[in-house]
Amino acid sequence: MGKGLGFGVIAEFLGWGAATLIPLALPLATLFASIMTMGGFGENSELLAMKAAGISLPRILSPLIVLSFFISIGAFFAANNLIPVAYNNIYALRDDIGKTKEEIRIPTGVFYDGIEGYNIRIDRRDKKSGNIYGVMVYNHASRSSNSLTIADSGSIKLTTDKANLIFTLHNGYSYEEPYHNMSDTAYALQRIGFNKQELIISLENYAFKRSDANRFSKEVMSQNLKQLSHARDSLDSAYVIVKGRQLQDLLASGGLTTPSQLDSSQFKQYQAEFDIDSLGKFKTLYDEQLALEGALSATLEATSVLDNYQLDEYRYSYPLRKVRVERFRKFTLSFACFIFFFIGAPLGAIIRKGGLGTPVVVSMFFFVFYWVVDISGKKLATDGVVTPAMGTLISTFVLLPMGVYLTWKSTKDSSLFNAEIYKNFFKRLVRLNFKKERYDEE
């Protein structure tokens, strides 16, 4: 069911939604473009011609390295300035669209209850003129009475601001019955006939209304680096206060004791011998039972207190971890774009394939691997399994050796991804097996 949203609202929602996909799209685009560029050079023998002219691969890549560096800087500004604004606006638009009720479409032959407080029935509708016939409007929105309006024909018009629905009815009756108590002995019913009557139904939340977009500015994804730093300091201070309060409560409850001042009058020259085995010995069974019950009660009380402390700590530590993770992720997009270039460009020089075939397959393989590692690290860091720095930078640490290795192999003119080499290897392997079988038969 539609909500009658305008094209501008839908386009704005899709635009902000596309901006939130930059952390996924930009690294993939960098990887894909670098593979296609260098692969096209290799496929058209342009790379071979440049090397024959004495130009080394690092020198060939130097302009692209500078370009990827500026792309990485732009990625940081996008992650710090554009993406938080996009999340802030898309959160607000999503909330406003969710509050907008579905567009009013009254069917024929059934009771329609899409308008709060009303039940409407229309027998049939003339598609050419728009007139309606056999109209029944039951109003139970008022707390003082119920009313029913029946008309032979009429028309429906919605105001331009979608604030009111106007029924223009002809030839009918209006019935009104006030609410009554069980003790009432008399019941009133009012009936009014009419030739023409206008019935105005007030509508709420049927028109799209914008609200303040800044109400989502406290969300982690809607904050830039400066705001995240301020939020981290505030949450860190609150977390320290909570830990201090928990320690004070634990000391006050007797869970821990502080050392008291020594009494010099009780000073002794030697420590009296203490029999450790006497701790488990009791004079009577009743004394032992009391000791066990006291120990059990103290253990249960301590367990309950520690559980409450753990929940209280989680309420402050989890948002703090989310803020710290998001602060590091402002930089990981730049690192990913820069490292993906050093993966894509050597790969393109090695496979020597441009176009939309092999580069797409290779790009998607590396990107999916990076994406899985990245979201896994973020999840582990948010849950507190690893530190925020380790969880967010683990994808960078995994990709960096790949980029170094592929760059080294490309400078050595390696045939790492040359399919003919692998085909010839398997052909020789099959040929050797075939010769061995013939030799065994002879």
C-alpha positions in Angstrom: 0.0 0.0 0.0 1.3 3.4 -1.0 1.6 6.4 1.3 1.3 9.1 -1.3 4.9 10.2 -1.0 6.2 12.6 -3.6 9.0 12.0 -6.0 11.3 14.4 -4.2 10.9 12.5 -0.9 11.6 9.2 -2.5 14.6 10.5 -4.5 16.0 12.1 -1.3 15.6 8.9 0.6 17.4 6.9 -2.1 20.1 9.5 -2.4 20.9 9.5 1.3 20.7 5.7 1.3 23.2 5.6 -1.6 25.6 7.8 0.4 25.6 5.4 3.3 26.9 2.7 0.9 30.1 4.6 0.2 32.1 2.5 2.7 31.2 -0.5 0.6 31.2 1.0 -2.9 34.4 3.1 -2.8 36.9 0.3 -1.9 35.3 -2.0 -4.5 35.3 0.7 -7.1 39.0 1.3 -6.4 39.9 -2.3 -6.7 37.8 -2.9 -9.8 39.1 0.3 -11.6 42.8 -0.5 -10.8 42.4 -4.1 -12.1 40.6 -3.0 -15.3 43.2 -0.2 -16.0 46.3 -2.3 -15.6 44.7 -5.3 -17.1 43.7 -3.3 -20.1 47.3 -2.1 -20.5 48.5 -5.7 -20.3 45.9 -7.1 -22.7 46.6 -4.4 -25.4 50.4 -4.9 -24.9 50.8 -1.3 -23.8 52.3 -2.4 -20.5 54.8 -4.6 -22.5 55.7 -1.6 -24.7 56.3 0.7 -21.7 58.6 -1.9 -20.1 60.4 -2.4 -23.4 61.1 1.3 -23.4 62.8 1.0 -20.0 60.0 2.2 -17.8 59.7 0.1 -14.7 56.4 -0.9 -13.2 56.7 1.3 -10.1 57.3 4.3 -12.4 54.2 3.3 -14.4 52.1 3.1 -11.3 53.4 6.3 -9.8 50.7 8.6 -11.3 48.0 6.1 -10.2 49.5 5.9 -6.7 49.2 9.7 -6.4 45.6 9.5 -7.6 44.8 6.7 -5.1 46.3 8.8 -2.4 44.0 11.7 -3.1 41.1 9.2 -3.3 42.0 7.9 0.1 42.0 11.5 1.5 38.6 12.1 -0.1 37.4 8.8 1.5 38.3 10.1 4.9 36.4 13.3 4.4 33.4 11.4 3.1 33.5 9.1 6.1 33.9 12.0 8.5 31.6 14.6 7.0 29.2 13.1 4.4 28.3 9.7 5.8 27.2 11.0 9.3 25.0 13.6 7.6 23.6 10.9 5.4 22.8 8.6 8.3 21.2 11.5 10.3 18.9 12.4 7.4 18.0 8.9 6.4 17.1 8.0 10.1 14.9 11.1 10.2 13.2 10.3 6.8 12.7 6.7 7.7 11.0 7.7 11.0 8.8 10.3 9.2 7.8 7.9 6.5 7.0 5.2 9.1 4.7 7.6 10.9 2.9 8.5 7.7 -0.2 6.4 7.3 -1.1 4.5 4.2 -2.9 6.4 1.5 -6.7 6.3 1.8 -8.3 3.9 -0.7 -11.9 3.0 0.2 -12.9 -0.2 -1.6 -16.5 -1.1 -2.6 -18.7 -3.7 -1.0 -16.8 -4.0 2.3 -16.4 -2.0 5.5 -13.2 0.1 5.4 -11.6 0.8 8.9 -8.4 2.5 7.7 -9.5 5.8 9.3 -9.2 5.7 13.1 -12.7 6.0 14.7 -14.6 5.4 11.5 -16.1 2.5 9.5 -17.0 3.3 6.0 -18.9 1.2 3.4 -19.6 2.1 -0.3 -21.7 -0.2 -2.4 -20.4 1.0 -5.8 -18.4 3.8 -7.5 -18.7 5.4 -10.9 -15.2 5.4 -12.4 -16.0 8.2 -14.9 -17.6 10.7 -12.6 -16.1 9.6 -9.3 -19.5 9.5 -7.6 -20.3 6.9 -4.9 -23.5 5.2 -4.2 -24.9 3.3 -1.2 -22.8 5.2 1.4 -22.6 4.3 5.1 -20.4 6.1 7.5 -20.2 4.9 11.1 -18.6 7.3 13.5 -17.4 5.9 16.9 -14.6 8.4 17.4 -16.5 10.5 19.9 -16.7 9.3 23.5 -20.1 10.9 24.1 -22.1 9.3 21.3 -22.2 7.0 18.2 -23.5 8.3 14.9 -24.4 6.6 11.6 -24.9 8.4 8.3 -26.6 6.6 5.4 -26.9 8.3 2.0 -28.0 7.2 -1.5 -25.1 8.9 -3.3 -22.3 11.4 -2.8 -18.7 12.2 -3.5 -15.4 12.2 -1.7 -12.7 14.9 -1.8 -9.4 15.1 0.0 -8.0 18.5 0.8 -4.7 19.5 -0.7 -2.9 19.3 2.6 -4.4 15.9 3.3 -5.7 17.2 6.6 -9.4 16.5 6.0 -11.6 14.1 4.1 -14.8 15.7 2.9 -17.9 13.6 2.1 -20.6 15.4 0.1 -23.7 13.2 0.6 -27.2 13.4 -0.9 -30.6 12.0 0.1 -30.0 10.2 3.4 -30.4 10.1 7.2 -28.1 10.7 10.1 -28.6 8.6 13.3 -27.1 9.6 16.6 -27.2 7.6 19.8 -25.6 9.0 23.0 -23.7 6.6 25.3 -25.7 5.5 28.3 -25.1 3.7 31.6 -26.5 0.3 32.6 -28.7 2.1 35.2 -30.4 4.3 32.5 -34.1 3.3 31.9 -34.6 5.7 28.9 -32.7 5.6 25.7 -32.4 8.5 23.2 -32.1 8.2 19.5 -31.9 11.1 17.1 -32.7 10.8 13.4 -32.2 13.7 10.9 -33.1 13.5 7.2 -31.2 15.6 4.7 -31.1 16.3 1.0 -27.4 17.4 1.1 -24.9 17.1 3.8 -21.1 17.6 4.1 -19.3 15.3 6.4 -15.8 16.4 7.3 -13.4 13.8 8.8 -10.2 15.0 10.3 -7.1 13.1 9.3 -3.9 12.8 11.2 -0.5 11.6 9.9 -1.8 10.9 6.4 0.3 13.7 4.9 4.1 13.4 5.0 5.5 15.8 7.6 9.1 16.5 8.2 10.4 16.6 11.7 13.7 17.8 13.1 16.5 15.8 11.6 18.9 16.6 14.5 16.9 14.4 16.9 19.1 11.5 15.6 22.4 13.4 16.0 23.3 11.3 19.1 23.4 8.1 17.1 26.9 6.7 16.7 26.7 6.5 12.9 25.4 10.1 12.7 28.5 11.6 14.4 31.8 12.9 13.0 35.2 12.4 14.5 35.0 15.5 16.8 31.5 14.5 18.1 32.7 10.9 18.7 35.7 12.1 20.6 33.4 14.2 22.9 31.0 11.2 23.3 34.0 8.9 24.1 35.2 11.3 26.8 31.7 11.6 28.3 31.1 7.9 28.3 34.5 7.2 29.7 34.0 9.6 32.6 30.5 8.0 33.3 32.1 4.5 33.2 34.8 5.5 35.7 32.1 7.0 38.0 30.0 3.8 37.8 33.0 1.6 38.6 33.9 3.8 41.6 30.3 3.7 42.9 30.3 -0.1 42.5 33.5 -0.4 44.5 32.1 1.9 47.3 28.9 -0.2 47.5 30.9 -3.4 47.7 33.0 -2.0 50.5 30.0 -0.8 52.3 28.2 -4.1 52.0 31.0 -6.0 53.7 32.1 -7.8 50.6 35.6 -6.3 51.0 37.2 -4.8 54.1 39.7 -2.0 54.4 42.7 -2.4 56.8 42.1 -0.7 60.2 44.6 1.2 62.3 46.8 -1.1 64.5 46.2 -1.0 68.2 49.6 -0.6 69.9 48.2 -1.9 73.2 47.5 -5.3 71.7 51.1 -5.6 70.4 52.6 -9.1 70.9 56.2 -10.2 70.5 55.2 -13.3 68.5 52.3 -14.7 66.5 50.3 -17.3 68.2 50.2 -20.7 66.5 47.0 -21.3 64.6 45.7 -24.7 63.6 44.4 -24.5 60.1 42.6 -27.8 60.4 40.3 -26.4 63.1 38.5 -24.3 60.5 36.4 -27.2 59.4 35.7 -28.5 62.9 32.5 -27.6 64.8 31.5 -28.4 68.3 27.9 -29.4 67.3 26.1 -30.3 64.1 23.9 -27.2 64.6 27.0 -25.0 64.5 28.1 -26.6 61.3 24.6 -26.1 59.8 24.6 -22.4 60.8 28.0 -21.9 59.2 27.0 -23.6 56.0 23.8 -21.6 55.7 25.6 -18.4 56.4 28.2 -19.2 53.7 25.5 -20.1 51.2 23.6 -16.9 52.0 26.7 -14.8 51.6 27.6 -16.5 48.3 24.1 -16.0 46.8 24.1 -12.4 47.9 27.6 -11.8 46.4 26.5 -13.5 43.2 23.4 -11.3 42.9 25.4 -8.1 43.6 28.0 -9.1 41.0 25.3 -9.9 38.4 23.8 -6.4 39.0 27.3 -4.9 38.7 27.8 -6.7 35.4 24.6 -5.5 33.9 25.3 -2.0 35.1 28.7 -2.1 33.6 27.4 -3.4 30.3 25.0 -0.5 30.0 27.9 1.9 30.0 30.7 -0.2 28.4 28.8 -1.3 25.3 28.0 2.3 24.0 31.6 3.2 24.9 32.9 0.3 22.7 30.6 1.3 19.9 31.9 4.9 19.9 35.6 3.7 20.0 35.0 1.3 17.1 33.3 4.0 15.0 36.2 6.4 15.7 38.7 3.9 14.2 36.4 3.2 11.3 36.6 6.8 10.1 40.2 5.9 9.0 39.7 2.3 7.8 37.9 3.4 4.6 41.0 5.4 3.5 43.3 2.5 4.3 41.1 0.1 2.4 41.0 2.3 -0.7 44.8 2.7 -0.7 45.6 -0.9 -0.1 43.0 -2.1 -2.6 44.9 -0.1 -5.2 48.1 -2.0 -4.4 46.1 -5.2 -4.8 44.2 -4.3 -7.9 47.0 -2.7 -10.0 49.5 -5.6 -9.6 46.7 -8.1 -10.2 45.8 -6.3 -13.4 49.5 -6.3 -14.5 49.7 -10.0 -13.8 46.5 -11.4 -15.3 46.6 -9.0 -18.3 42.9 -9.0 -18.7 40.7 -5.9 -19.0 36.9 -5.6 -19.6 34.2 -7.0 -17.4 35.2 -10.6 -17.3 38.1 -11.8 -15.2 38.5 -8.5 -13.4 35.0 -8.7 -12.0 35.5 -12.2 -10.7 38.8 -11.4 -9.1 37.6 -8.1 -7.6 34.5 -9.7 -6.0 36.6 -12.5 -4.5 39.0 -10.1 -2.7 36.2 -7.7 -1.8 34.0 -10.4 -0.2 37.0 -11.7 1.7 37.7 -8.1 3.0 34.1 -7.5 3.8 33.7 -10.7 5.9 36.9 -10.0 7.8 35.9 -6.4 8.4 32.4 -7.1 9.8 33.7 -10.0 11.9 36.3 -7.7 13.4 33.8 -5.0 14.1 31.5 -7.5 15.8 34.3 -8.8 18.0 35.4 -5.3 18.9 31.8 -4.2 19.7 31.3 -7.3 21.9 34.5 -6.6 23.8 36.3 -9.8 22.6 39.1 -7.8 21.1 40.2 -4.2 21.4 38.5 -1.6 19.1 41.8 -0.9 17.4 42.4 -4.6 16.6 38.9 -5.3 15.6 38.6 -2.4 13.1 42.2 -2.6 11.7 42.3 -6.4 11.3 41.0 -6.2 7.7 43.9 -3.7 7.0 46.5 -6.0 8.5 45.1 -8.9 6.5 45.1 -7.1 3.1 48.5 -5.3 3.6 50.6 -8.5 3.1 48.6 -9.4 0.1 49.2 -6.0 -1.5 53.0 -6.2 -0.7 53.2 -9.8 -2.1 51.3 -9.0 -5.3 53.3 -5.8 -5.9 56.5 -7.8 -5.5 55.3 -10.5 -7.9 54.2 -8.0 -10.5 57.6 -6.3 -10.5 59.2 -9.7 -11.2 56.8 -10.3 -14.2 55.4 -13.3 -12.4 52.9 -15.5 -14.2 51.0 -16.1 -11.0 47.5 -15.9 -12.7 48.4 -17.2 -16.1 45.9 -19.9 -16.9 48.0 -21.4 -19.6 50.7 -22.4 -17.1 48.2 -24.2 -14.9 46.7 -25.9 -18.0 50.1 -27.1 -19.2 50.9 -28.3 -15.6 47.7 -30.4 -15.4 48.3 -31.7 -19.0 51.8 -32.9 -18.1 50.4 -34.4 -14.9 47.8 -36.4 -16.8 50.3 -37.4 -19.4 52.7 -38.8 -16.7 49.9 -40.7 -15.1 48.9 -42.2 -18.4 52.4 -43.3 -19.2 52.7 -44.8 -15.7 49.6 -46.8 -16.2 50.8 -48.1 -19.6 54.2 -49.1 -18.1 52.4 -51.0 -15.3 50.3 -52.9 -17.8 53.4 -53.9 -19.8 
